[in-house]
Amino acid sequence: MLTRRWRVDLEKCIDASPLVIQRHDVNGAVSSTWAIVGSHSSQLVCVDVQDNGREIWRVTLDDRIEASAALSVKHGLVYVGTYAGRLYALELQSGDTRWTFRAKETIKSSALVIDYRKLVVFGAYDGNLYGLDAATGHKQWAIDLQGSIFSTPLYCGWSEQLFAATTRGNIEAFQFISSTGDDVEEQWKLQLPAPVFAGLNADPESKILVAGCADGGLYGVSMNSGNIKWRLPTEKPIFSSPCVYRTGSAVVGSHDGMLRKVNSHSGKLVWSTNLHGAVFASPTVFRLNDTTGEPLVCCVTTTAGHLYFCDESTGYIIYQTCDPSGKASTEPDNSEIGPLFGSPVLIDNWCLLGTRTNFFYGFELKETFPDGN
C-alpha cells in the first residue's frame, strides 16, 4: 500500500505536521504540490512533493521548531513559531522573512490564520493568546489566559467563535467585537481537572466542542454555554487532537494505545482498536480515491513508530507499516522510522510524514490494500 518515493533530511527530529499547498491550472487540475515542515534543528524546508521531494527553499530560524506551519492564502505568507518565542511570517515563494513578532516565551502552538479578518492568532508559553495583523505583524490584541498554551486555537466561522485551551486546564471561548478582528471579548470559561495539550475541534450540527484532556477524558462541551455535555474516559492522558470528520463522528487517540471512534453528539463509544503504542498525533480520515461511496479509512501514527490504516466503520486494522520501505507488519515491534509524534497528511496519492529520525518522508499511497479491500 505504501512505497517510499523520497525523503529529506532536516538534521534533527521532526515533531511538526507538514503544511501542504496545492496549485491548480485553469482547468482545475493540480499543477503543483508543495509541503512545508520544520524541525528541532531550527530548519524549515519547502519541498516539491511531486518532483521527488526537490527542495524549493530552506531557511534556518532562531531556535527549535515544534509547531506546524500555517498559511495565509490572501497574503502568500507562511507562519511558524520557535522555542525562542518568535513568530515568523515568511514569503511562500522564497522563504524570505516578511516580519517577525516576539512573544515573551516559547511558541509550541501552531498559528491560526483567519484570512477574511486579516488576522493570525497564536498562543505562547507566556500564557498569552495573541492576535496579529496577518500582513504586518502589528499586535491587535493579547489576552492573558493564565496558563501556557500548547493547543492550537480553533476558529469556527459558522458561530464566529474563537476557542483556546491551556496547560492549566482552562478552555475559553471568545467572540469578535468588530468585523475587523481588532478586539475580542470572553464568552465563557471552563476549568477541566488537568492540562489540555490537544488541539480542539467542533461538531457544527450539535454545536459541541470536542476536547481531549490530560486526565484521560474526552469532553463534549456546549459551544454556546461552556457546559460539559458528556465525558468519555480513557486509561491515560490524551494529547491527540480529535478529528471530527463529519457530523456526529470523531476519532481520537490516547496514550493508552487505543484509537477510538466516538459519537460526537452523545459521547457514546462506537469502537476502539488497540494500536500497541501511545498516540500523540491527530488521526486523519480520508477516502482512497475521490469516488463517492468508497470506504473511509482512518490513518494514525504511534510513538512506537507505526503507521496504521483502519476501517473507519469498524476500527479493523487494514494495514500498518513499520519501516520506511513500506514493508507491512502486524507485530507491535519498534519501527526503523522511529517514534512518530506528527500527524500524517494524506493528499492525492501521497502520505507525507515527519519522523524523530530527522527525515521527512514522501510515501506513494496505492488505491488498494494488500488484501484487495
C-alpha positions, 0 to 999 in steps of 0.5 A, spaced: 500 500 500 505 504 501 512 505 497 517 510 499 518 515 493 523 520 497 525 523 503 529 529 506 533 530 511 532 536 516 538 534 521 534 533 527 527 530 529 521 532 526 515 533 531 511 538 526 505 536 521 507 538 514 503 544 511 501 542 504 499 547 498 496 545 492 496 549 485 491 548 480 491 550 472 485 553 469 482 547 468 482 545 475 487 540 475 493 540 480 499 543 477 503 543 483 504 540 490 508 543 495 509 541 503 512 545 508 515 542 515 520 544 520 524 541 525 528 541 532 534 543 528 531 550 527 530 548 519 524 549 515 524 546 508 519 547 502 519 541 498 516 539 491 512 533 493 511 531 486 518 532 483 521 527 488 521 531 494 526 537 490 527 542 495 524 549 493 527 553 499 530 552 506 531 557 511 534 556 518 530 560 524 532 562 531 531 556 535 527 549 535 521 548 531 515 544 534 509 547 531 506 546 524 506 551 519 500 555 517 498 559 511 495 565 509 492 564 502 490 572 501 497 574 503 502 568 500 505 568 507 507 562 511 507 562 519 511 558 524 513 559 531 520 557 535 522 555 542 525 562 542 518 565 542 518 568 535 513 568 530 515 568 523 511 570 517 515 568 511 514 569 503 511 562 500 515 563 494 522 564 497 522 563 504 524 570 505 522 573 512 516 578 511 516 580 519 517 577 525 513 578 532 516 576 539 512 573 544 515 573 551 516 565 551 516 559 547 511 558 541 509 550 541 502 552 538 501 552 531 498 559 528 491 560 526 490 564 520 483 567 519 484 570 512 477 574 511 479 578 518 486 579 516 488 576 522 493 570 525 492 568 532 497 564 536 498 562 543 505 562 547 508 559 553 507 566 556 500 564 557 498 569 552 493 568 546 495 573 541 492 576 535 496 579 529 495 583 523 496 577 518 500 582 513 504 586 518 505 583 524 502 589 528 499 586 535 491 587 535 490 584 541 493 579 547 489 576 552 492 573 558 489 566 559 493 564 565 496 558 563 501 556 557 498 554 551 500 548 547 493 547 543 492 550 537 486 555 537 480 553 533 476 558 529 469 556 527 466 561 522 459 558 522 458 561 530 464 566 529 467 563 535 474 563 537 476 557 542 483 556 546 485 551 551 491 551 556 496 547 560 492 549 566 486 546 564 482 552 562 478 552 555 475 559 553 471 561 548 471 568 545 467 572 540 469 578 535 467 585 537 468 588 530 468 585 523 475 587 523 478 582 528 481 588 532 478 586 539 475 580 542 471 579 548 470 572 553 464 568 552 465 563 557 470 559 561 471 552 563 476 549 568 477 541 566 481 537 572 488 537 568 492 540 562 489 540 555 495 539 550 490 537 544 488 541 539 480 542 539 475 541 534 467 542 533 461 538 531 457 544 527 450 540 527 450 539 535 454 545 536 459 541 541 466 542 542 470 536 542 476 536 547 481 531 549 484 532 556 490 530 560 486 526 565 484 521 560 477 524 558 474 526 552 469 532 553 463 534 549 462 541 551 456 546 549 459 551 544 454 556 546 454 555 554 461 552 556 457 546 559 460 539 559 455 535 555 458 528 556 465 525 558 468 519 555 474 516 559 480 513 557 486 509 561 491 515 560 492 522 558 490 524 551 494 529 547 491 527 540 487 532 537 480 529 535 478 529 528 471 530 527 470 528 520 463 529 519 457 530 523 456 526 529 463 522 528 470 523 531 476 519 532 481 520 537 487 517 540 490 516 547 496 514 550 493 508 552 494 505 545 487 505 543 484 509 537 477 510 538 471 512 534 466 516 538 459 519 537 460 526 537 453 528 539 452 523 545 459 521 547 457 514 546 463 509 544 462 506 537 469 502 537 476 502 539 482 498 536 488 497 540 494 500 536 500 497 541 503 504 542 501 511 545 498 516 540 500 523 540 498 525 533 491 527 530 488 521 526 486 523 519 480 520 515 480 520 508 477 516 502 482 512 497 480 515 491 475 521 490 469 516 488 463 517 492 461 511 496 468 508 497 470 506 504 473 511 509 479 509 512 482 512 518 490 513 518 494 514 525 501 514 527 504 511 534 510 513 538 512 506 537 513 508 530 507 505 526 503 507 521 496 504 521 490 504 516 483 502 519 476 501 517 473 507 519 466 503 520 469 498 524 476 500 527 479 493 523 486 494 522 487 494 514 494 495 514 500 498 518 507 499 516 513 499 520 519 501 516 520 506 511 520 501 505 513 500 506 514 493 508 507 491 512 507 488 519 502 486 524 507 485 530 507 491 535 515 491 534 519 498 534 519 501 527 526 503 523 522 510 522 522 511 529 517 514 534 512 518 530 509 524 534 506 528 527 500 527 524 500 524 517 497 528 511 494 524 506 493 528 499 492 525 492 496 519 492 501 521 497 502 520 505 507 525 507 510 524 514 515 527 519 519 522 523 524 523 530 529 520 525 530 527 522 527 525 515 521 527 512 518 522 508 514 522 501 510 515 501 506 513 494 499 511 497 496 505 492 488 505 491 488 498 494 490 494 500 494 488 500 488 484 501 484 487 495 479 491 500 
